[in-house]
Amino acid sequence: MTQAAQDRALMVLDGLTKAYPGVVANKDVSFQMRRGEVHALLGENGAGKSTLVKTIYGLVKPDSGTMTLEGEAFTPSDPHAARQAGIAMVFQHFSLFEALDVAENVALGMENPPPLRDLAQRIREVSETYGLPLDPSRIVGDLSAGERQRVEIVRCLLQDPKVLIMDEPTSVLTPQEVEILFETLRKLRDEGTAILYISHKLEEIRALCDHATILRLGAVVGTCDPRATSARQMAEMMVGGTLHVPERDIGTPGEMLMQIKGLSVKSPAEFGTSLKDIHLDIRAGDVLGIGGVAGNGQDELLAALSGEITAQAEQVFYADQDIGALKPDGRRALGICAAPEERMGHAAAPDMSLIENAALTGRKRKGLTSNGFIDWRKTRSFAEEIIERFDVRTPGAGNAARSLSGGNLQKFVIGREILQDPQVLIVNQPTWGVDASAAAAIRQALLDLAAKGAAVIVISQDLDELMEISSTFAALNEGRLSKPRAAQGLTVEDIGLMLGGAHGMEVADV
């Protein structure tokens, strides 16, 4: 490919604007992508990234502005039209059927799939060519998160895309899997594919991307070369101010709050991971980081600790009381609160207002009911406190949960639990899909809660996050938990191997 061809704009966005009632999602957005370029799209939650990529993919029709693809007007009426034109997208949430095999899932995402036998051969060829080995006959429910992402990517590659959109692609991958993905994307780049890359992991942006466009409040506020710009500088361009770095003060853990003794529970999900002989001491003031690749029992562990899954006798204790049979309301009354990974539908009811969602988990500890009736004045006040303290971007507390961006809903859910002053807080993926500024604020709030004497258990796939805030660390693999270790001194490389089950799930004492 000649330098002239590489420099010529492949896609141009000019003046794109899209408004919804009460908010302008995109305001006069203009930038261009070249062939053979990895172009980062950066911005806080609610900055307009999702609306913009949905416009490119034909899911949203702009109010004004134009797009061109290879010099021709580009106005996709739906995703089918976008795919036909050469636009492919790997979404943040996988759209796969767990009961079907890899080839069947790939076929469902193609416009005109060939016979399954021929398709299986193409999957093998393409996956091997790009370093993403896949067995077309494997059931998706049996695949790891990294392997599932390969299915999504290979499905896109079979369409020979001109533009590939990647939305938070590394949130469920180990460091080793991230490097494999990056090698694949670099190969695609070298072949002339333009890649639009969305991520809140700014060091990844610096390692991979050639150019970055920064959005704030729906508008383009700057561009940069990520290789010549620090992660902190990019974060401050995104937020328009100084970025706060969480301050951790690791003290000596205090009294024992919870004890888990030989906890084994069967996963309620068909393709879930059952917990096997979990032992854990949970102490006041400790921030216990639990790492693990998605699908290794994270959801089941949170459910077992919060009471969504009950346990056998003498497996879960709180202050020497056997609480294995207690359900979430009973455990909340004792001071055990939780925030699950799935925000919409699990942590929050989509069609309920933020006021109603505040009442769902806060009614006991915040005293939001009287004689069996909800005190709506107190509940509104609680919801508004969450919105103010955690900078939740919403027109008001009366808005439905589904109206919030993913990151803002995450801030609301985490804030709702922290403001109940729990004795033990268990959170799964606390900053997943959250921008740098909001992530720093959430991490600081968790550290502040621990400093006040609470025990905080952070389940996360973000190793940098765990190393930043954890005082102790354990790895979850196939439903088994390693012995917790002091976090100080552990390397990301060692932990990455632990997450994959290496070293017998143990590392040297530090």
C-alpha positions in Angstrom: 0.0 0.0 0.0 1.5 3.4 -1.1 1.9 6.3 1.3 -0.5 8.3 -0.8 -3.2 5.7 -0.4 -2.5 5.5 3.3 -2.8 9.2 3.8 -6.1 9.6 1.8 -9.1 9.9 4.1 -11.2 6.7 4.1 -14.1 8.1 6.2 -15.0 11.7 6.9 -17.5 12.9 9.5 -18.5 16.6 9.1 -20.7 18.5 11.5 -22.6 15.6 12.9 -25.2 16.7 15.4 -27.8 14.6 17.3 -30.1 15.9 20.1 -32.5 14.1 22.4 -35.0 15.7 24.8 -32.9 17.6 27.4 -29.5 16.7 26.0 -27.3 17.3 22.9 -25.5 13.9 22.5 -23.3 15.1 19.5 -22.6 18.7 18.6 -21.0 19.5 15.3 -18.6 16.5 15.5 -16.0 16.5 12.7 -13.0 14.2 12.2 -11.6 11.8 9.6 -10.1 8.3 9.6 -7.4 7.1 7.1 -6.7 3.7 5.8 -4.3 1.8 8.0 -5.0 3.9 11.1 -6.0 3.0 14.6 -8.0 6.0 15.7 -8.9 6.4 19.3 -12.2 8.0 20.3 -11.9 9.3 23.9 -14.3 11.0 26.3 -16.0 10.9 29.7 -19.1 8.9 30.2 -21.9 10.8 28.5 -19.5 12.6 26.2 -21.3 11.3 23.1 -19.0 8.4 22.0 -21.8 5.8 21.9 -24.2 8.0 19.9 -21.4 8.7 17.4 -20.5 5.1 16.7 -24.2 4.2 16.5 -24.5 6.8 13.8 -21.6 5.4 11.9 -23.1 1.9 12.3 -26.6 2.9 11.1 -28.4 2.6 14.5 -28.9 6.4 14.9 -29.9 9.0 12.3 -28.1 12.4 12.8 -30.2 15.6 12.9 -27.6 17.3 10.8 -24.1 16.8 9.3 -22.7 14.4 6.7 -20.5 11.3 6.4 -18.5 10.1 3.4 -16.9 6.7 2.9 -14.3 6.5 0.2 -15.4 9.9 -1.1 -19.0 8.9 -1.5 -21.9 10.0 0.6 -22.5 7.5 3.4 -26.0 7.5 5.0 -26.7 4.0 6.4 -30.4 3.5 7.2 -29.6 0.5 9.5 -26.7 -1.8 10.5 -27.4 -4.0 7.5 -26.6 -1.1 5.2 -23.6 -0.2 7.2 -22.2 -3.7 7.0 -22.9 -3.9 3.3 -20.8 -0.7 2.9 -17.9 -2.2 4.9 -18.5 -1.1 8.5 -18.1 -3.7 11.2 -18.5 -3.3 14.9 -17.5 -5.4 18.0 -19.8 -4.3 20.8 -18.9 -3.9 24.4 -21.5 -6.6 25.3 -21.2 -9.8 23.3 -24.2 -10.8 21.2 -23.8 -14.5 21.2 -26.1 -17.5 21.9 -24.4 -19.7 24.5 -26.3 -22.9 23.5 -25.0 -22.7 19.8 -21.6 -23.5 18.5 -19.1 -21.0 17.1 -19.9 -21.6 13.5 -23.7 -21.2 14.1 -23.1 -18.0 16.0 -20.9 -16.6 13.2 -23.5 -17.5 10.6 -26.3 -15.6 12.5 -24.2 -12.5 12.3 -23.6 -12.7 8.5 -25.7 -11.3 5.7 -25.4 -14.3 3.4 -23.6 -17.1 5.3 -22.3 -20.1 3.3 -23.1 -23.7 4.3 -21.9 -24.4 7.8 -19.2 -26.9 6.6 -17.7 -24.3 4.3 -18.1 -21.6 7.0 -16.3 -23.7 9.5 -13.3 -24.0 7.2 -13.3 -20.2 6.6 -13.4 -19.6 10.4 -10.4 -21.8 10.8 -8.5 -20.1 8.1 -9.3 -16.5 9.2 -8.8 -17.2 12.9 -5.3 -18.8 12.2 -4.3 -16.0 9.8 -5.0 -13.3 12.4 -3.7 -15.3 15.5 -7.1 -15.9 17.0 -7.4 -19.7 17.0 -11.0 -20.9 17.2 -12.7 -24.3 17.0 -15.9 -23.8 15.0 -17.6 -26.8 16.6 -17.2 -25.6 20.2 -20.3 -24.5 22.2 -20.1 -20.8 23.0 -21.2 -21.4 26.6 -18.0 -23.4 27.2 -15.7 -20.6 25.9 -13.8 -18.2 28.0 -14.5 -14.4 27.7 -11.4 -14.0 25.5 -12.5 -16.8 23.2 -16.0 -15.3 22.9 -14.5 -12.0 21.8 -12.5 -13.9 19.1 -15.9 -15.2 17.8 -17.1 -11.6 17.5 -13.9 -10.4 15.8 -13.7 -13.3 13.4 -17.4 -12.7 12.5 -16.4 -9.2 11.6 -13.3 -10.2 9.7 -15.2 -12.6 7.5 -17.0 -9.5 6.1 -13.7 -8.0 5.0 -14.4 -4.6 6.7 -13.0 -1.2 5.6 -13.7 0.2 9.1 -13.7 -1.8 12.3 -15.2 -0.3 15.4 -14.0 -1.7 18.7 -15.9 -0.7 21.9 -14.0 -1.4 25.2 -12.5 -4.6 23.7 -10.1 -5.4 26.5 -12.4 -5.1 29.5 -12.7 -8.9 29.9 -9.2 -10.0 28.8 -6.0 -11.0 30.6 -2.8 -9.1 29.8 -1.7 -12.0 27.6 -5.0 -12.0 25.7 -4.7 -8.2 25.3 -1.4 -8.6 23.6 -2.8 -11.2 21.2 -5.7 -8.8 20.4 -3.2 -5.9 19.7 -1.2 -8.1 17.4 -4.3 -8.9 15.4 -5.3 -5.2 15.2 -1.9 -4.2 14.1 -2.0 -6.8 11.4 -5.4 -5.4 10.2 -4.0 -1.9 10.3 -1.0 -2.9 8.2 -3.4 -4.4 5.6 -5.2 -1.0 5.3 -8.2 -1.4 7.7 -9.2 1.7 9.6 -9.9 0.9 13.3 -12.0 3.2 15.5 -11.0 2.2 19.0 -12.9 3.2 22.2 -11.4 2.5 25.6 -11.0 4.1 29.0 -7.6 2.4 29.4 -5.4 5.2 28.3 -2.1 3.3 28.5 -3.6 0.9 26.0 -4.5 3.8 23.8 -0.8 5.0 24.0 0.5 1.5 23.0 -1.9 0.9 20.1 -3.4 4.0 18.6 -2.0 6.4 15.9 -4.3 9.3 16.5 -7.0 10.3 19.1 -10.1 12.5 19.0 -11.4 13.7 22.3 -15.1 14.4 23.0 -16.5 16.4 25.9 -20.2 17.1 26.3 -20.9 15.9 22.8 -18.3 18.1 21.0 -14.8 17.6 19.8 -12.4 19.5 22.2 -9.1 18.3 20.9 -6.9 15.8 19.1 -3.5 14.3 19.9 -0.9 11.8 19.1 -1.3 9.2 21.9 2.3 8.0 21.5 3.5 11.6 22.4 0.9 12.3 25.0 0.8 10.9 28.6 -2.2 9.1 29.9 -2.7 11.9 32.5 -2.6 14.6 29.8 -5.3 12.7 27.8 -7.4 12.2 30.9 -7.3 15.9 31.7 -8.2 16.8 28.1 -11.2 14.6 28.5 -12.4 16.1 31.8 -11.3 19.7 31.1 -9.4 20.0 34.4 -6.9 18.4 36.8 -7.3 14.6 37.4 -7.4 13.5 41.0 -5.3 10.4 41.8 -6.7 8.1 44.5 -4.8 8.2 47.7 -4.3 4.9 49.5 -3.3 4.6 53.1 -2.8 1.0 53.9 -3.1 0.3 57.6 -3.2 -2.8 59.6 -6.5 -4.8 59.0 -8.8 -4.6 62.0 -11.3 -7.0 63.5 -12.8 -10.0 61.6 -16.1 -9.1 60.0 -16.9 -12.1 57.8 -15.5 -15.6 57.5 -16.0 -17.9 54.6 -15.2 -21.6 55.4 -15.2 -24.2 52.7 -17.9 -22.5 50.7 -19.1 -24.6 47.7 -22.2 -23.6 45.8 -23.6 -24.7 42.4 -24.1 -21.9 39.9 -27.7 -21.2 39.1 -26.8 -20.5 35.4 -26.5 -23.3 33.0 -23.1 -22.1 31.7 -22.1 -20.5 35.0 -19.1 -21.5 37.2 -19.8 -23.2 40.5 -17.7 -22.2 43.6 -15.4 -24.8 45.0 -14.1 -24.8 48.6 -13.7 -21.0 49.1 -11.9 -19.9 52.3 -11.7 -16.2 53.1 -11.2 -14.0 56.1 -12.7 -10.5 55.7 -11.4 -7.8 58.0 -12.3 -4.3 58.8 -10.3 -1.7 56.9 -9.1 -4.1 54.3 -9.6 -3.7 50.5 -9.5 -7.2 49.1 -9.0 -7.3 45.4 -10.2 -10.4 43.6 -9.0 -10.8 40.0 -10.2 -13.2 37.4 -11.0 -13.5 33.7 -14.7 -13.2 33.1 -16.6 -16.4 33.6 -14.5 -17.9 36.4 -17.2 -17.5 39.2 -17.2 -13.7 39.8 -21.0 -13.4 39.6 -21.5 -16.5 41.8 -19.0 -15.2 44.4 -20.8 -11.9 44.8 -24.2 -13.7 44.9 -22.9 -16.1 47.6 -21.5 -13.2 49.7 -24.5 -10.9 49.3 -27.1 -13.7 49.9 -28.6 -14.0 46.4 -27.3 -17.6 46.6 -27.6 -19.1 50.1 -25.1 -21.5 51.5 -25.1 -24.6 53.7 -24.7 -24.3 57.5 -21.3 -23.2 58.9 -19.9 -21.8 55.6 -20.7 -18.1 55.8 -20.2 -16.2 59.1 -20.7 -12.5 60.1 -19.5 -11.5 63.6 -19.5 -15.2 64.6 -23.1 -15.5 63.4 -23.9 -18.2 60.8 -25.6 -16.2 58.0 -25.5 -18.7 55.2 -29.3 -19.0 55.1 -29.8 -15.2 55.1 -31.0 -13.6 51.9 -29.9 -10.1 50.7 -32.4 -8.1 52.9 -31.3 -10.0 56.0 -27.6 -9.4 55.2 -28.2 -5.7 54.3 -29.8 -5.2 57.7 -26.5 -6.5 59.2 -24.5 -4.1 57.0 -23.5 -6.3 54.1 -24.1 -4.4 50.8 -23.3 -5.4 47.2 -23.2 -3.9 43.7 -23.3 -6.6 41.0 -21.6 -6.3 37.6 -24.7 -6.2 35.5 -26.0 -2.7 36.0 -29.2 -2.8 33.9 -31.7 -5.3 35.1 -29.7 -6.6 38.1 -28.3 -3.6 39.9 -31.1 -1.4 38.7 -34.6 -1.8 37.3 -34.4 -0.1 33.8 -37.9 1.4 33.7 -38.0 2.6 37.3 -36.9 6.1 38.2 -33.7 6.7 40.1 -35.9 7.5 43.1 -37.5 4.1 42.9 -34.1 2.4 42.3 -32.7 4.2 45.4 -35.5 2.6 47.4 -34.9 -0.9 46.1 -31.8 -1.5 48.2 -31.7 1.5 50.5 -35.1 1.1 52.2 -33.8 -0.7 55.3 -30.5 1.0 56.0 -31.7 4.5 55.1 -35.1 4.1 56.8 -37.1 4.8 53.7 -40.2 3.0 54.8 -42.7 3.6 57.6 -45.4 1.1 58.5 -44.8 -0.7 55.3 -45.1 2.4 53.1 -42.3 4.2 51.2 -41.5 7.7 52.4 -41.1 9.2 49.0 -39.8 12.5 50.4 -36.9 10.8 52.1 -36.3 8.5 49.2 -36.1 11.4 46.7 -33.7 13.1 49.1 -31.5 10.0 49.1 -31.5 9.7 45.3 -30.6 13.4 45.0 -27.7 12.9 47.5 -26.4 10.0 45.3 -26.7 12.2 42.2 -24.9 15.1 43.8 -22.1 13.2 45.7 -21.2 11.0 42.7 -21.7 13.5 39.9 -24.4 11.4 38.1 -25.2 13.2 34.9 -29.0 13.2 34.6 -31.8 15.8 34.2 -33.2 14.7 37.5 -33.9 11.9 40.1 -37.3 11.2 38.4 -35.6 10.0 35.2 -35.7 6.3 34.4 -32.5 4.3 35.0 -32.4 3.3 31.3 -32.1 6.9 30.3 -28.6 7.1 31.9 -25.4 6.2 30.1 -23.7 3.1 31.3 -21.0 5.0 33.2 -23.5 7.3 34.9 -25.7 4.4 36.0 -22.6 2.7 37.4 -21.8 5.8 39.4 -25.4 5.8 40.7 -25.3 2.1 41.7 -22.0 2.4 43.5 -23.0 5.6 45.2 -26.3 4.1 46.4 -24.4 1.3 48.2 -21.6 3.4 49.6 -24.0 6.0 51.1 -25.7 3.3 53.1 -22.5 3.1 55.3 -22.0 -0.7 54.9 -19.8 -2.7 57.2 -18.9 -4.9 54.3 -19.2 -3.9 50.6 -18.8 -6.3 47.7 -18.6 -4.8 44.3 -18.1 -6.5 40.9 -16.4 -4.4 38.2 -16.9 -1.0 40.0 -15.4 1.1 37.2 -16.2 -1.0 34.1 -17.0 1.4 31.2 -16.4 4.4 33.4 -14.2 7.3 32.3 -10.9 8.2 34.0 -12.2 10.9 36.2 -15.3 9.0 37.4 -13.1 5.9 37.9 -10.7 7.8 40.1 -13.7 9.2 42.2 -15.2 5.7 42.6 -11.9 4.2 43.7 -11.3 7.0 46.2 -14.8 6.5 47.6 -14.0 2.8 48.1 -10.7 3.7 49.8 -12.4 6.2 52.0 -15.0 3.6 53.0 -12.3 1.2 54.0 -10.5 4.0 55.9 -13.7 4.4 58.0 -13.4 0.8 59.1 -15.5 -1.1 56.5 -14.2 -4.2 54.6 -14.3 -3.7 50.8 -14.2 -6.6 48.4 -13.4 -5.5 44.8 -14.0 -8.1 42.1 -12.4 -6.8 38.9 -10.8 -7.8 35.6 -8.9 -4.5 35.6 -5.5 -5.4 37.1 -4.3 -1.8 37.2 -7.4 -1.0 39.2 -6.8 -3.8 41.7 -3.1 -2.9 42.1 -4.0 0.7 42.7 -6.5 0.2 45.5 -6.1 -3.3 47.0 -4.2 -4.0 50.2 -4.6 -7.8 49.6 -5.1 -9.8 46.4 -6.5 -13.2 45.5 -7.2 -14.8 42.1 -10.3 -16.6 41.0 -10.0 -19.4 38.5 -12.7 -22.0 37.6 -14.5 -21.3 40.8 -11.5 -21.7 43.1 -9.9 -18.8 45.0 -6.2 -18.6 45.7 -4.9 -17.7 49.2 -5.0 -13.9 49.6 -1.6 -12.2 49.5 -0.3 -8.7 50.2 -0.9 -6.7 47.1 2.3 -4.7 47.4 5.1 -6.3 45.4 3.0 -8.4 43.1 3.6 -7.8 39.4 0.9 -7.5 36.7 2.7 -10.3 34.8 2.6 -12.7 37.8 -1.0 -11.9 38.4 -1.9 -12.4 34.8 -0.5 -15.9 34.9 -2.4 -16.6 38.2 -5.7 -15.5 36.5 -5.1 -18.2 33.9 -4.6 -20.8 36.5 -0.8 -21.0 36.4 1.6 -21.6 39.4 -1.1 -23.6 41.1 -2.8 -20.2 41.8 -0.1 -19.3 44.3 2.7 -16.8 44.2 5.7 -16.3 46.5 5.0 -14.5 49.8 5.7 -10.8 49.7 
